[in-house]
Amino acid sequence: MVGIFSERDYARRVELKGRLTQETRVRDIMTAEFITISPDQKMDECMQIMTDKRIRHLPVMKDSQLLGMVSIGDVLLVMIAEQKQLIEQLQSYISG
């Protein structure tokens, strides 16, 4: 893997700088220095990394092989599901 190219890269490095799309190479605007995670990392660790580094995508790597990509949306879906389950458990406990 040599980099990450996202809509944010395009917006910030092409649109906002007035570059022409047809003349811009991906390698010139992609994020070449990126943070990766292992498949064993927990979602709360991913959220912490994303928050601390102000990023929205984390490539999942194992032995230099790309296994997938975790996005901020993926992390939020998991966290919302966990919160919903906790609320349901608390409501059940309170109502007896």
Residue pairs with C-beta under 8 A, 6 or more apart in sequence:
1 34
1 59
1 61
1 66
2 27
2 30
2 32
3 26
3 27
3 30
3 31
3 32
3 34
4 30
4 31
4 34
4 57
4 59
5 26
5 29
5 30
5 31
6 31
6 56
6 57
8 56
9 29
9 30
9 31
10 29
13 19
13 24
13 28
13 29
14 21
14 24
14 29
34 55
34 57
34 59
35 49
35 53
35 55
35 58
36 58
36 59
36 60
36 61
37 45
37 46
37 49
37 58
37 59
37 60
37 61
37 70
38 60
38 61
38 62
39 60
39 62
39 67
43 75
43 78
43 79
44 79
46 58
46 70
46 75
47 75
47 79
49 55
49 58
50 56
50 58
50 72
50 75
56 71
56 72
57 69
57 70
57 71
57 72
58 69
58 70
58 71
59 66
59 68
59 69
60 66
60 67
60 68
60 69
60 70
61 67
